Amino acid sequence: MTEEHFPHKLTLNERKSLTMTGVSEVLRFEDSEVVLRTALGTAVIQGQELKLKTLSLEGGQMAVEGHICGISYEEPREGGLWQRLWR
């Protein structure tokens, strides 16, 4: 089975509503932080009173409402834990 990749795009509307495509997995969802796996890496959305409005992993789409304070991406780590320890 091949994993389908959707184009990654996000739209932020007045820091109150965020829509995102290219989402393959929701890793964590709390009212202050959402962590997603996307086509371009792990995305972290920080805010207050965040609520999931729409989620379609089959279509790679997600929408969140609330007060959005920040959006960042985490770079994938190279190698495993032991490789990082023995550098």
N, CA, C and O of each residue as an XYZ file, in Angstrom:
348
protein
N       0.848     -1.186      0.000
C       0.000      0.000      0.000
C       0.886      1.239      0.000
O       1.752      1.376      0.864
N       0.688      2.122     -0.932
C       1.472      3.345     -0.992
C       0.760      4.459     -0.249
O      -0.464      4.576     -0.298
N       1.541      5.272      0.435
C       0.984      6.402      1.176
C       0.854      7.586      0.236
O       1.817      7.982     -0.420
N      -0.352      8.151      0.177
C      -0.608      9.280     -0.701
C      -0.243     10.577      0.017
O      -0.590     10.772      1.182
N       0.454     11.453     -0.685
C       0.842     12.742     -0.117
C       0.024     13.847     -0.779
O      -0.069     13.931     -2.004
N      -0.563     14.690      0.063
C      -1.337     15.825     -0.418
C      -0.480     17.072     -0.321
O       0.387     17.147      0.549
N      -0.695     18.057     -1.191
C       0.061     19.306     -1.089
C      -0.192     19.966      0.265
O      -1.311     19.941      0.779
N       0.851     20.553      0.833
C       0.736     21.183      2.142
C       0.497     22.678      1.964
O       1.270     23.385      1.318
N      -0.607     23.133      2.561
C      -0.984     24.543      2.466
C      -1.713     24.906      3.750
O      -2.475     24.102      4.287
N      -1.477     26.124      4.244
C      -2.248     26.566      5.399
C      -2.757     27.970      5.176
O      -2.125     28.789      4.509
N      -3.938     28.233      5.762
C      -4.588     29.536      5.668
C      -5.002     29.944      7.068
O      -5.768     29.243      7.729
N      -4.490     31.087      7.517
C      -4.813     31.614      8.836
C      -5.691     32.843      8.651
O      -5.327     33.769      7.926
N      -6.838     32.849      9.303
C      -7.804     33.929      9.172
C      -7.921     34.671     10.502
O      -8.525     34.163     11.447
N      -7.349     35.861     10.575
C      -7.416     36.745     11.732
C      -7.054     36.064     13.062
O      -7.590     36.421     14.111
N      -6.155     35.095     13.011
C      -5.700     34.341     14.192
C      -6.839     33.636     14.921
O      -6.693     33.249     16.081
N      -7.970     33.469     14.243
C      -9.122     32.815     14.855
C      -9.442     31.474     14.208
O     -10.075     30.621     14.832
N      -9.019     31.282     12.988
C      -9.362     30.072     12.264
C      -8.194     29.682     11.364
O      -7.626     30.525     10.670
N      -7.844     28.409     11.382
C      -6.728     27.895     10.594
C      -7.209     26.674      9.824
O      -7.792     25.758     10.405
N      -6.966     26.659      8.518
C      -7.211     25.470      7.712
C      -5.871     25.003      7.156
O      -5.009     25.811      6.811
N      -5.714     23.690      7.076
C      -4.440     23.129      6.641
C      -4.712     21.894      5.789
O      -5.589     21.090      6.106
N      -3.951     21.750      4.704
C      -3.988     20.548      3.886
C      -2.633     19.865      3.985
O      -1.664     20.453      4.465
N      -2.572     18.630      3.531
C      -1.336     17.864      3.610
C      -1.147     17.217      4.968
O      -0.030     16.834      5.314
N      -2.215     17.086      5.748
C      -2.151     16.484      7.082
C      -2.331     14.978      6.955
O      -3.298     14.517      6.349
N      -1.405     14.208      7.522
C      -1.515     12.751      7.463
C      -1.866     12.125      8.804
O      -2.356     10.996      8.843
N      -1.623     12.845      9.923
C      -1.903     12.267     11.236
C      -1.984     13.373     12.285
O      -1.223     14.339     12.238
N      -2.900     13.228     13.220
C      -2.961     14.108     14.385
C      -2.233     13.384     15.509
O      -2.690     12.341     15.975
N      -1.100     13.935     15.947
C      -0.306     13.304     16.992
C      -0.799     13.671     18.386
O      -0.745     12.849     19.301
N      -1.278     14.896     18.551
C      -1.802     15.339     19.850
C      -2.741     16.513     19.615
O      -2.486     17.378     18.777
N      -3.839     16.523     20.376
C      -4.776     17.643     20.295
C      -5.208     18.013     21.699
O      -5.834     17.213     22.395
N      -4.876     19.220     22.114
C      -5.279     19.770     23.396
C      -5.823     21.165     23.130
O      -5.670     21.689     22.027
N      -6.462     21.778     24.140
C      -7.036     23.106     23.905
C      -5.977     24.191     23.775
O      -6.300     25.319     23.402
N      -4.707     23.873     24.077
C      -3.638     24.867     23.946
C      -2.578     24.493     22.905
O      -1.714     25.311     22.589
N      -2.633     23.275     22.374
C      -1.613     22.857     21.408
C      -2.117     21.704     20.546
O      -2.750     20.769     21.034
N      -1.821     21.797     19.254
C      -2.145     20.739     18.303
C      -0.848     20.353     17.603
O      -0.121     21.218     17.115
N      -0.559     19.053     17.554
C       0.640     18.557     16.893
C       0.195     17.628     15.766
O      -0.527     16.656     15.991
N       0.640     17.945     14.553
C       0.211     17.226     13.355
C       1.402     16.742     12.546
O       2.438     17.406     12.498
N       1.260     15.606     11.921
C       2.247     15.164     10.933
C       1.716     15.618      9.584
O       0.586     15.307      9.210
N       2.555     16.365      8.850
C       2.151     16.878      7.546
C       3.118     16.377      6.475
O       4.111     15.714      6.776
N       2.815     16.700      5.244
C       3.666     16.317      4.122
C       5.055     16.946      4.225
O       6.004     16.439      3.627
N       5.190     18.050      4.980
C       6.479     18.741      5.097
C       7.071     18.688      6.497
O       7.944     19.493      6.819
N       6.623     17.766      7.334
C       7.175     17.628      8.676
C       6.105     17.784      9.739
O       4.916     17.888      9.436
N       6.544     17.798     10.992
C       5.638     17.918     12.125
C       5.313     19.389     12.372
O       6.209     20.213     12.558
N       4.020     19.704     12.371
C       3.570     21.079     12.602
C       3.000     21.174     14.013
O       2.266     20.289     14.455
N       3.341     22.252     14.717
C       2.844     22.508     16.065
C       2.068     23.825     16.032
O       2.608     24.871     15.672
N       0.810     23.756     16.410
C      -0.052     24.941     16.477
C      -0.292     25.230     17.950
O      -0.761     24.363     18.689
N       0.028     26.451     18.381
C      -0.164     26.831     19.774
C      -1.250     27.891     19.857
O      -1.370     28.740     18.974
N      -2.043     27.835     20.928
C      -3.107     28.808     21.071
C      -3.892     28.606     22.346
O      -3.433     27.951     23.282
N      -5.067     29.171     22.371
C      -5.964     29.074     23.518
C      -7.344     28.682     23.022
O      -7.796     29.140     21.973
N      -8.001     27.834     23.786
C      -9.356     27.383     23.464
C      -9.461     26.840     22.041
O     -10.418     27.144     21.328
N      -8.483     26.042     21.630
C      -8.492     25.471     20.286
C      -9.531     24.365     20.198
O      -9.647     23.528     21.094
N     -10.281     24.374     19.110
C     -11.314     23.375     18.869
C     -11.168     22.863     17.447
O     -10.938     23.630     16.512
N     -11.305     21.562     17.303
C     -11.240     20.942     15.990
C     -12.560     21.177     15.265
O     -13.621     20.761     15.730
N     -12.479     21.845     14.126
C     -13.672     22.152     13.344
C     -13.907     21.084     12.279
O     -15.029     20.615     12.090
N     -12.823     20.706     11.583
C     -12.904     19.725     10.503
C     -11.665     18.848     10.536
O     -10.563     19.333     10.796
N     -11.843     17.542     10.271
C     -10.707     16.638     10.134
C     -11.054     15.574      9.111
O     -12.038     14.850      9.265
N     -10.247     15.482      8.070
C     -10.396     14.448      7.052
C      -9.004     13.959      6.696
O      -8.343     14.527      5.827
N      -8.556     12.903      7.369
C      -7.220     12.378      7.073
C      -7.175     11.737      5.690
O      -6.122     11.725      5.052
N      -8.302     11.204      5.216
C      -8.344     10.634      3.871
C      -8.084     11.714      2.832
O      -7.445     11.457      1.811
N      -8.581     12.929      3.090
C      -8.368     14.058      2.180
C      -7.213     14.945      2.591
O      -6.862     15.880      1.872
N      -6.604     14.658      3.764
C      -5.464     15.436      4.234
C      -5.825     16.831      4.707
O      -4.981     17.727      4.683
N      -7.075     17.035      5.142
C      -7.530     18.378      5.520
C      -7.869     18.452      7.000
O      -8.327     17.477      7.596
N      -7.634     19.641      7.592
C      -7.915     19.883      8.989
C      -8.224     21.362      9.167
O      -7.639     22.211      8.496
N      -9.153     21.670     10.082
C      -9.472     23.064     10.410
C      -9.604     23.189     11.922
O     -10.193     22.332     12.581
N      -9.043     24.276     12.463
C      -9.054     24.543     13.905
C      -9.577     25.956     14.109
O      -9.293     26.858     13.320
N     -10.353     26.140     15.188
C     -10.801     27.470     15.587
C     -10.348     27.730     17.015
O     -10.145     26.796     17.791
N     -10.192     28.999     17.356
C      -9.761     29.424     18.682
C      -8.855     30.633     18.520
O      -8.866     31.288     17.478
N      -8.073     30.929     19.546
C      -7.092     32.015     19.465
C      -5.734     31.390     19.162
O      -5.130     30.760     20.030
N      -5.260     31.562     17.944
C      -4.012     30.935     17.494
C      -2.853     31.881     17.768
O      -2.816     33.002     17.261
N      -1.898     31.410     18.586
C      -0.746     32.227     19.000
C       0.505     31.963     18.163
O       1.341     32.853     18.001
N       0.638     30.754     17.634
C       1.846     30.461     16.880
C       1.754     29.157     16.112
O       1.000     28.252     16.469
N       2.536     29.085     15.051
C       2.637     27.882     14.222
C       4.119     27.656     13.969
O       4.825     28.565     13.530
N       4.586     26.457     14.242
C       5.996     26.155     13.986
C       6.121     24.734     13.449
O       5.200     23.924     13.549
N       7.279     24.462     12.881
C       7.569     23.145     12.329
C       8.794     22.580     13.019
O       9.770     23.292     13.256
N       8.740     21.300     13.341
C       9.880     20.609     13.932
C      10.593     19.849     12.833
O       9.974     19.142     12.038
N      11.903     20.006     12.804
C      12.702     19.288     11.820
C      12.876     17.846     12.289
O      13.041     17.602     13.484
N      12.840     16.895     11.366
C      13.060     15.498     11.756
C      14.485     15.305     12.261
O      15.435     15.872     11.722
N      14.611     14.502     13.294
C      15.945     14.222     13.852
C      16.620     13.137     13.041
O      15.989     12.175     12.604
N      17.918     13.314     12.850
C      18.686     12.322     12.103
C      19.134     11.223     13.042
O      19.605     11.485     14.148
N      18.980      9.982     12.588
C      19.452      8.846     13.375
C      18.610      8.619     14.610
O      17.702      9.391     14.918
N      18.929      7.550     15.307
C      18.228      7.216     16.535
C      18.892      7.840     17.744
O      19.848      8.607     17.631
N      18.368      7.496     18.888
C      18.876      8.015     20.153
C      20.346      7.666     20.348
O      21.136      8.517     20.755
N      20.712      6.438     20.064
C      22.108      6.024     20.287
C      23.075      6.766     19.380
O      24.182      7.095     19.805
N      22.687      7.035     18.155
C      23.562      7.778     17.245
C      23.781      9.192     17.742
O      24.885      9.721     17.611
N      22.761      9.820     18.308
C      22.912     11.171     18.827
C      23.759     11.185     20.088
O      24.513     12.133     20.311
N      23.652     10.152     20.918
C      24.431     10.080     22.152
C      25.914      9.855     21.900
O      26.752     10.351     22.654
N      26.246      9.123     20.859
C      27.646      8.750     20.607
C      28.360      9.702     19.655
O      29.418      9.348     19.133
N      27.845     10.849     19.418
C      28.526     11.815     18.536
C      29.625     12.497     19.264
O      30.313     13.343     18.692
